[in-house]
């Protein structure tokens, strides 16, 4: 296995004492207080693809907006909820972590996924659709609960962590209530390792969702955004595995 590559250390202030929530105002406030080096390449790729994809919207309007039960609407709603937990975990690591590269990666994930939430919610609003999933998630993938986990497991990507339907887990790869509480209480290297492990599982579940949407969504811009998520999150998984190895922890 190749040796992990370490990115140059970044200047950062002492970790904040309390966990921050996933709201955009809180995220931006925390970013202003502490500014480790951002991992810009994945974010630039994602935002660039999303902006280009927005140009496809006129064709979607000409053909009518997606329905409330469409793959497009279901994916955007569920992925926004999925992303919100990633932002929460990223802010916990941002506040409690010790390794500057891991803290920078957590910051990058929190910022980029918060931006994506804004993009997805704006599309739903533009179609006159609600932004929240009503009832069980993942119905747009052909089922909820264990069925959704099976979709993700079939990608062969590795562990998705706690199964759907267990301890508050609503979608593949999401952290359980117990895992979130443990991460919130962790400090230093423990926070670094727990964050990286949970986020790798989280990304794998998100990739499975995005892969399905990239093949079955009707809107060009939704498919383009889903494909960009697959690319970016796959790259981030590879980077985070190297981070775990560099920290002397088992890969996820």
C-alpha positions as a Markdown table, in Angstrom:
| # | Residue | x | y | z |
|---|---|---|---|---|
| 1 | Unk | 0.0 | 0.0 | 0.0 |
| 2 | Unk | 1.5 | 3.5 | -0.9 |
| 3 | Unk | 2.6 | 5.7 | 1.9 |
| 4 | Unk | 0.1 | 8.3 | 2.9 |
| 5 | Unk | 0.8 | 11.8 | 1.7 |
| 6 | Unk | 0.5 | 14.5 | 4.2 |
| 7 | Unk | -0.6 | 17.9 | 3.2 |
| 8 | Unk | 1.3 | 21.0 | 4.6 |
| 9 | Unk | 0.1 | 22.0 | 8.1 |
| 10 | Unk | -2.1 | 25.1 | 8.3 |
| 11 | Unk | -2.3 | 27.7 | 11.0 |
| 12 | Unk | -5.3 | 27.3 | 13.3 |
| 13 | Unk | -6.5 | 28.6 | 16.6 |
| 14 | Unk | -7.3 | 26.3 | 19.6 |
| 15 | Unk | -10.3 | 24.1 | 19.1 |
| 16 | Unk | -13.5 | 25.6 | 20.3 |
| 17 | Unk | -15.1 | 24.1 | 23.3 |
| 18 | Unk | -18.6 | 23.5 | 22.2 |
| 19 | Unk | -20.1 | 21.7 | 19.2 |
| 20 | Unk | -21.7 | 23.9 | 16.5 |
| 21 | Unk | -24.9 | 23.1 | 14.7 |
| 22 | Unk | -25.3 | 22.6 | 11.0 |
| 23 | Unk | -27.1 | 25.9 | 10.1 |
| 24 | Unk | -25.4 | 28.2 | 7.5 |
| 25 | Unk | -25.1 | 31.1 | 9.9 |
| 26 | Unk | -23.3 | 29.0 | 12.5 |
| 27 | Unk | -21.1 | 27.5 | 9.9 |
| 28 | Unk | -19.9 | 30.8 | 8.5 |
| 29 | Unk | -19.4 | 32.3 | 12.0 |
| 30 | Unk | -17.1 | 29.4 | 13.0 |
| 31 | Unk | -15.2 | 29.6 | 9.7 |
| 32 | Unk | -14.4 | 33.3 | 10.5 |
| 33 | Unk | -13.0 | 32.3 | 13.8 |
| 34 | Unk | -10.7 | 29.6 | 12.6 |
| 35 | Unk | -9.3 | 29.3 | 9.1 |
| 36 | Unk | -7.3 | 26.2 | 8.3 |
| 37 | Unk | -6.3 | 25.5 | 4.8 |
| 38 | Unk | -9.2 | 24.5 | 2.6 |
| 39 | Unk | -9.1 | 21.6 | 0.2 |
| 40 | Unk | -10.4 | 23.6 | -2.7 |
| 41 | Unk | -10.1 | 21.2 | -5.6 |
| 42 | Unk | -13.2 | 19.0 | -4.9 |
| 43 | Unk | -15.3 | 22.1 | -4.0 |
| 44 | Unk | -14.3 | 23.9 | -7.2 |
| 45 | Unk | -15.2 | 20.8 | -9.3 |
| 46 | Unk | -18.6 | 20.4 | -7.6 |
| 47 | Unk | -19.6 | 24.1 | -7.8 |
| 48 | Unk | -18.4 | 24.3 | -11.4 |
| 49 | Unk | -20.5 | 21.3 | -12.4 |
| 50 | Unk | -23.5 | 22.5 | -10.5 |
| 51 | Unk | -23.3 | 26.0 | -12.1 |
| 52 | Unk | -23.1 | 24.4 | -15.6 |
| 53 | Unk | -25.9 | 22.1 | -14.7 |
| 54 | Unk | -28.1 | 25.1 | -13.8 |
| 55 | Unk | -28.1 | 26.0 | -17.4 |
| 56 | Unk | -30.0 | 22.9 | -18.2 |
| 57 | Unk | -33.0 | 24.2 | -16.2 |
| 58 | Unk | -34.8 | 25.9 | -19.1 |
| 59 | Unk | -35.3 | 22.6 | -20.8 |
| 60 | Unk | -36.7 | 21.1 | -17.6 |
| 61 | Unk | -39.1 | 24.0 | -17.3 |
| 62 | Unk | -40.2 | 23.5 | -20.9 |
| 63 | Unk | -41.1 | 19.9 | -20.2 |
| 64 | Unk | -42.8 | 20.6 | -16.8 |
| 65 | Unk | -41.4 | 20.4 | -13.3 |
| 66 | Unk | -40.7 | 17.0 | -11.7 |
| 67 | Unk | -43.6 | 15.6 | -9.7 |
| 68 | Unk | -43.7 | 15.3 | -5.9 |
| 69 | Unk | -43.1 | 11.6 | -6.2 |
| 70 | Unk | -40.3 | 11.8 | -8.8 |
| 71 | Unk | -36.7 | 10.5 | -8.3 |
| 72 | Unk | -35.5 | 14.1 | -8.7 |
| 73 | Unk | -37.6 | 15.4 | -5.8 |
| 74 | Unk | -37.0 | 12.4 | -3.6 |
| 75 | Unk | -33.2 | 12.5 | -4.2 |
| 76 | Unk | -32.9 | 16.2 | -3.5 |
| 77 | Unk | -35.0 | 16.0 | -0.2 |
| 78 | Unk | -33.2 | 13.0 | 1.1 |
| 79 | Unk | -29.7 | 14.1 | 0.1 |
| 80 | Unk | -30.3 | 17.5 | 1.7 |
| 81 | Unk | -31.1 | 15.6 | 5.0 |
| 82 | Unk | -28.1 | 13.3 | 4.5 |
| 83 | Unk | -25.9 | 16.3 | 3.9 |
| 84 | Unk | -27.2 | 18.1 | 7.0 |
| 85 | Unk | -25.7 | 15.3 | 9.2 |
| 86 | Unk | -22.4 | 15.6 | 7.3 |
| 87 | Unk | -22.3 | 19.3 | 8.1 |
| 88 | Unk | -23.1 | 18.5 | 11.8 |
| 89 | Unk | -20.3 | 16.0 | 12.0 |
| 90 | Unk | -17.9 | 18.3 | 10.1 |
| 91 | Unk | -18.5 | 21.1 | 12.7 |
| 92 | Unk | -18.0 | 18.7 | 15.6 |
| 93 | Unk | -14.6 | 17.8 | 14.2 |
| 94 | Unk | -13.9 | 21.4 | 13.4 |
| 95 | Unk | -14.5 | 22.3 | 17.1 |
| 96 | Unk | -12.9 | 19.2 | 18.8 |
| 97 | Unk | -10.3 | 17.8 | 16.4 |
| 98 | Unk | -6.5 | 18.0 | 16.8 |
| 99 | Unk | -5.0 | 17.0 | 13.5 |
| 100 | Unk | -5.0 | 20.2 | 11.3 |
| 101 | Unk | -5.4 | 18.3 | 8.0 |
| 102 | Unk | -8.4 | 16.5 | 9.3 |
| 103 | Unk | -9.9 | 19.7 | 10.7 |
| 104 | Unk | -9.4 | 21.3 | 7.3 |
| 105 | Unk | -11.1 | 18.4 | 5.6 |
| 106 | Unk | -14.0 | 18.6 | 8.0 |
| 107 | Unk | -14.3 | 22.3 | 7.3 |
| 108 | Unk | -14.3 | 21.8 | 3.5 |
| 109 | Unk | -17.0 | 19.1 | 3.8 |
| 110 | Unk | -19.2 | 21.2 | 6.0 |
| 111 | Unk | -18.9 | 24.2 | 3.7 |
| 112 | Unk | -19.4 | 22.4 | 0.4 |
| 113 | Unk | -22.3 | 20.3 | 1.6 |
| 114 | Unk | -24.0 | 23.3 | 3.1 |
| 115 | Unk | -23.8 | 25.0 | -0.3 |
| 116 | Unk | -25.2 | 21.9 | -1.9 |
| 117 | Unk | -28.1 | 21.9 | 0.5 |
| 118 | Unk | -28.9 | 25.5 | -0.7 |
| 119 | Unk | -28.7 | 24.4 | -4.3 |
| 120 | Unk | -31.0 | 21.4 | -3.8 |
| 121 | Unk | -33.6 | 23.4 | -1.8 |
| 122 | Unk | -33.7 | 26.2 | -4.3 |
| 123 | Unk | -34.5 | 23.7 | -7.1 |
| 124 | Unk | -37.3 | 22.2 | -5.0 |
| 125 | Unk | -38.7 | 25.6 | -4.3 |
| 126 | Unk | -38.5 | 26.5 | -7.9 |
| 127 | Unk | -40.6 | 23.5 | -8.8 |
| 128 | Unk | -43.2 | 24.5 | -6.1 |
| 129 | Unk | -42.3 | 21.4 | -4.0 |
| 130 | Unk | -41.7 | 21.0 | -0.3 |
| 131 | Unk | -38.2 | 20.6 | 0.9 |
| 132 | Unk | -38.8 | 18.0 | 3.6 |
| 133 | Unk | -39.4 | 14.2 | 3.1 |
| 134 | Unk | -42.8 | 13.2 | 4.3 |
| 135 | Unk | -42.8 | 9.6 | 5.7 |
| 136 | Unk | -40.0 | 7.1 | 5.2 |
| 137 | Unk | -37.1 | 8.2 | 3.1 |
| 138 | Unk | -35.6 | 6.4 | 0.1 |
| 139 | Unk | -38.9 | 5.5 | -1.6 |
| 140 | Unk | -37.5 | 7.0 | -4.8 |
| 141 | Unk | -34.8 | 4.3 | -4.8 |
| 142 | Unk | -37.4 | 1.6 | -4.7 |
| 143 | Unk | -37.9 | 1.2 | -1.0 |
| 144 | Unk | -37.1 | 2.4 | 2.5 |
| 145 | Unk | -35.1 | 0.9 | 5.4 |
| 146 | Unk | -33.3 | -2.3 | 4.7 |
| 147 | Unk | -34.1 | -2.1 | 1.0 |
| 148 | Unk | -32.3 | 1.2 | 0.7 |
| 149 | Unk | -29.3 | -0.3 | 2.5 |
| 150 | Unk | -29.3 | -3.1 | 0.0 |
| 151 | Unk | -29.0 | -0.7 | -2.9 |
| 152 | Unk | -26.0 | 0.9 | -1.2 |
| 153 | Unk | -24.4 | -2.4 | -0.3 |
| 154 | Unk | -24.6 | -3.7 | -3.9 |
| 155 | Unk | -22.2 | -1.0 | -4.9 |
| 156 | Unk | -19.5 | -3.1 | -3.2 |
| 157 | Unk | -17.9 | 0.0 | -1.7 |
| 158 | Unk | -17.3 | -1.2 | 1.8 |
| 159 | Unk | -18.9 | -0.8 | 5.2 |
| 160 | Unk | -21.8 | 1.6 | 5.6 |
| 161 | Unk | -21.7 | 1.6 | 9.4 |
| 162 | Unk | -24.9 | 1.2 | 11.4 |
| 163 | Unk | -27.7 | -0.4 | 9.3 |
| 164 | Unk | -30.7 | 1.7 | 8.3 |
| 165 | Unk | -33.5 | 1.5 | 10.9 |
| 166 | Unk | -31.1 | 1.0 | 13.8 |
| 167 | Unk | -30.5 | 3.6 | 16.5 |
| 168 | Unk | -32.0 | 6.5 | 14.5 |
| 169 | Unk | -30.3 | 5.8 | 11.2 |
| 170 | Unk | -32.7 | 6.9 | 8.4 |
| 171 | Unk | -30.5 | 6.4 | 5.3 |
| 172 | Unk | -27.4 | 4.4 | 4.2 |
| 173 | Unk | -24.2 | 5.6 | 5.8 |
| 174 | Unk | -25.7 | 8.0 | 8.3 |
| 175 | Unk | -24.3 | 7.9 | 11.8 |
| 176 | Unk | -26.5 | 6.6 | 14.6 |
| 177 | Unk | -27.7 | 8.6 | 17.6 |
| 178 | Unk | -25.1 | 6.9 | 19.7 |
| 179 | Unk | -22.3 | 7.5 | 17.2 |
| 180 | Unk | -23.1 | 11.2 | 17.0 |
| 181 | Unk | -23.1 | 11.5 | 20.8 |
| 182 | Unk | -19.8 | 9.7 | 21.0 |
| 183 | Unk | -18.3 | 12.1 | 18.3 |
| 184 | Unk | -19.7 | 15.1 | 20.2 |
| 185 | Unk | -17.9 | 14.0 | 23.4 |
| 186 | Unk | -14.6 | 13.1 | 21.7 |
| 187 | Unk | -11.6 | 15.4 | 21.8 |
| 188 | Unk | -8.2 | 15.5 | 20.0 |
| 189 | Unk | -7.1 | 12.4 | 18.1 |
| 190 | Unk | -10.2 | 10.4 | 19.2 |
| 191 | Unk | -12.3 | 13.0 | 17.4 |
| 192 | Unk | -10.1 | 12.9 | 14.3 |
| 193 | Unk | -10.3 | 9.1 | 14.0 |
| 194 | Unk | -14.1 | 8.9 | 14.8 |
| 195 | Unk | -14.9 | 11.7 | 12.4 |
| 196 | Unk | -12.9 | 10.2 | 9.5 |
| 197 | Unk | -14.4 | 6.7 | 10.1 |
| 198 | Unk | -18.0 | 8.0 | 10.3 |
| 199 | Unk | -17.6 | 10.3 | 7.3 |
| 200 | Unk | -16.2 | 7.5 | 5.1 |
| 201 | Unk | -19.3 | 5.4 | 5.9 |
| 202 | Unk | -21.5 | 8.5 | 5.4 |
| 203 | Unk | -19.9 | 9.3 | 1.9 |
| 204 | Unk | -20.4 | 5.6 | 0.8 |
| 205 | Unk | -24.1 | 5.8 | 1.6 |
| 206 | Unk | -24.3 | 9.2 | -0.2 |
| 207 | Unk | -22.5 | 7.8 | -3.3 |
| 208 | Unk | -25.0 | 5.0 | -3.6 |
| 209 | Unk | -27.9 | 7.5 | -3.5 |
| 210 | Unk | -26.2 | 9.8 | -6.0 |
| 211 | Unk | -25.3 | 6.9 | -8.4 |
| 212 | Unk | -29.0 | 5.9 | -8.5 |
| 213 | Unk | -30.1 | 9.5 | -9.1 |
| 214 | Unk | -27.5 | 10.0 | -11.8 |
| 215 | Unk | -29.1 | 7.2 | -13.7 |
| 216 | Unk | -32.8 | 7.7 | -13.0 |
| 217 | Unk | -33.5 | 11.4 | -12.4 |
| 218 | Unk | -35.3 | 13.1 | -15.2 |
| 219 | Unk | -33.7 | 16.6 | -14.9 |
| 220 | Unk | -30.3 | 17.1 | -16.5 |
| 221 | Unk | -29.2 | 19.4 | -13.7 |
| 222 | Unk | -30.1 | 16.8 | -11.1 |
| 223 | Unk | -28.2 | 14.1 | -12.9 |
| 224 | Unk | -25.2 | 16.4 | -13.3 |
| 225 | Unk | -25.1 | 17.3 | -9.6 |
| 226 | Unk | -25.5 | 13.7 | -8.6 |
| 227 | Unk | -22.6 | 12.7 | -10.9 |
| 228 | Unk | -20.4 | 15.4 | -9.4 |
| 229 | Unk | -21.2 | 14.2 | -5.9 |
| 230 | Unk | -20.1 | 10.7 | -6.8 |
| 231 | Unk | -16.7 | 12.1 | -8.1 |
| 232 | Unk | -16.1 | 14.4 | -5.2 |
| 233 | Unk | -17.1 | 12.1 | -2.4 |
| 234 | Unk | -15.1 | 9.2 | -3.9 |
| 235 | Unk | -12.0 | 11.4 | -3.9 |
| 236 | Unk | -12.7 | 12.5 | -0.4 |
| 237 | Unk | -13.0 | 8.8 | 0.8 |
| 238 | Unk | -9.6 | 8.1 | -0.7 |
| 239 | Unk | -8.1 | 11.1 | 1.1 |
| 240 | Unk | -9.7 | 10.2 | 4.4 |
| 241 | Unk | -8.5 | 6.7 | 4.2 |
| 242 | Unk | -4.9 | 8.1 | 3.9 |
| 243 | Unk | -5.6 | 10.3 | 6.8 |
| 244 | Unk | -6.6 | 7.4 | 9.0 |
| 245 | Unk | -3.5 | 5.5 | 7.9 |
| 246 | Unk | -1.4 | 8.5 | 8.7 |
| 247 | Unk | -2.9 | 8.8 | 12.2 |
| 248 | Unk | -2.1 | 5.1 | 12.8 |
| 249 | Unk | -5.8 | 4.1 | 12.8 |
| 250 | Unk | -7.4 | 1.2 | 10.9 |
| 251 | Unk | -9.0 | 2.1 | 7.6 |
| 252 | Unk | -12.8 | 2.2 | 7.5 |
